[in-house]
Amino acid sequence: MIVEIPRNIKYGRIFKFNLRRRKSASRAHNFVSNFRIGLKALETKRLRYQHFKALIMVLKKMFKKQVKYKVNLSFCFPITRKSAQSRMGKGKGKRSYWASYIKKGEIILEIDVGHSIPDINLLNGLCSVSYKLPFKCKFVKLWY
């Protein structure tokens, strides 16, 4: 699974991104480009890296080695949290997890499943995959 998470962070924190690049990159992911099926977000939300790992595990468990996928995300936003019993002040908290901001209509994941799988099994498997996400989503097909 190749997903972008920052490895080298200067001074233990991540710096501001150029939002113009982020907006243009998200517009490019509004359609399924190469693979057969895409997972499209219907809400604007924040996706945790743990949610995405659970989604990929279910996808691999349902379809074994017959599935190929392409990820259109980068988990590059650190979400910080202070401990529960700390007093006010004394700076920002530690990084709790990495997240990616998803916009409405963005294709999160592109999936290519072999033609040997019947459509009924494919739809049941993809519905169970979509339950792992914290927002509503639907599957879109590539039309030639």
C-alpha positions in Angstrom: 0.0 0.0 0.0 1.6 3.2 -1.2 0.1 6.2 0.6 1.9 9.5 1.1 2.6 10.3 4.8 5.4 12.8 5.5 8.6 11.0 6.7 11.0 13.9 7.4 9.5 16.7 9.3 11.7 19.7 10.2 11.5 20.7 13.9 8.8 18.1 14.6 6.0 20.0 12.8 4.8 20.4 9.3 4.6 23.7 7.5 1.8 25.4 5.6 1.0 24.1 2.1 0.5 26.0 -1.0 -3.3 25.7 -1.2 -3.4 26.6 -4.9 -1.7 23.4 -5.8 -4.0 21.4 -3.5 -7.1 22.8 -5.2 -5.9 22.1 -8.7 -4.9 18.6 -7.6 -8.3 17.8 -6.2 -10.1 19.0 -9.4 -8.1 16.4 -11.3 -9.6 13.6 -9.2 -13.3 14.2 -10.1 -13.5 11.3 -12.6 -12.2 7.7 -12.8 -9.2 7.8 -15.1 -7.7 4.3 -15.6 -9.4 1.8 -13.4 -12.9 0.3 -13.7 -14.6 1.5 -10.5 -14.0 4.6 -8.3 -15.1 5.5 -4.8 -16.5 9.0 -4.9 -17.1 11.2 -1.7 -20.5 12.8 -1.3 -19.5 15.0 1.7 -16.7 17.2 2.6 -14.9 15.7 5.6 -11.6 14.7 7.2 -10.3 11.2 6.6 -8.0 9.6 9.2 -5.2 7.3 8.1 -6.7 4.5 10.3 -10.0 4.6 8.4 -8.2 4.2 5.2 -6.1 1.2 6.4 -9.4 -0.5 7.5 -10.9 0.1 4.1 -7.9 -1.4 2.3 -7.9 -4.5 4.7 -11.6 -5.2 3.9 -11.0 -4.7 0.2 -8.2 -7.2 0.2 -10.1 -9.7 2.4 -13.1 -9.7 0.1 -11.3 -9.9 -3.2 -8.0 -11.5 -2.3 -5.4 -10.9 -5.0 -7.9 -10.2 -7.8 -8.0 -6.5 -6.8 -5.8 -3.6 -8.0 -6.2 -0.2 -6.5 -4.9 3.4 -7.0 -5.0 5.9 -4.1 -5.7 9.6 -4.9 -4.9 10.8 -1.4 -2.1 12.2 0.6 -2.2 12.1 4.4 -0.2 15.2 5.0 -2.1 17.1 7.7 -1.1 16.4 11.3 -3.9 16.6 13.9 -2.6 17.5 17.3 -4.1 16.9 20.7 -3.1 17.8 24.2 -3.3 15.3 27.0 -6.5 15.3 29.1 -5.0 16.4 32.4 -2.6 19.1 31.2 -3.0 22.7 32.3 -3.6 25.7 30.0 -0.7 27.0 28.1 2.7 25.4 27.4 2.3 25.2 23.7 0.7 22.9 21.2 0.0 19.2 21.8 1.6 16.2 20.3 0.6 14.8 16.9 -2.3 12.4 17.4 -2.8 11.2 13.8 -2.4 12.1 10.2 -5.4 13.1 8.1 -6.4 14.1 4.6 -9.2 16.6 3.8 -11.7 15.2 1.3 -13.9 17.5 -0.8 -17.3 16.7 -2.1 -17.2 14.9 -5.5 -13.5 13.8 -5.2 -12.5 10.3 -6.2 -10.7 8.8 -3.2 -9.8 5.3 -4.5 -9.8 3.7 -7.9 -10.4 -0.1 -8.1 -9.8 -2.6 -10.8 -11.3 -6.1 -10.1 -11.0 -9.0 -12.4 -13.9 -9.9 -14.7 -14.3 -13.3 -13.1 -16.2 -11.9 -10.1 -20.0 -11.7 -10.6 -21.6 -8.2 -10.3 -23.7 -9.2 -7.3 -20.7 -10.3 -5.3 -18.9 -7.2 -6.4 -21.7 -4.8 -5.2 -21.9 -6.6 -1.9 -18.2 -6.3 -1.3 -18.0 -2.7 -2.3 -20.9 -1.8 0.0 -19.1 -3.4 3.0 -16.0 -1.4 2.0 -17.9 1.9 2.0 -19.2 1.3 5.5 -15.7 1.7 6.9 -15.6 5.4 5.9 -16.9 8.2 8.2 -18.9 9.9 5.3 -21.3 9.0 2.6 -19.8 7.8 -0.7 -20.8 6.1 -3.8 -19.2 4.0 -6.5 -18.9 5.3 -10.0 -17.9 3.3 -13.1 -15.6 4.2 -16.0 -17.4 4.6 -19.2 -15.4 4.2 -22.4 
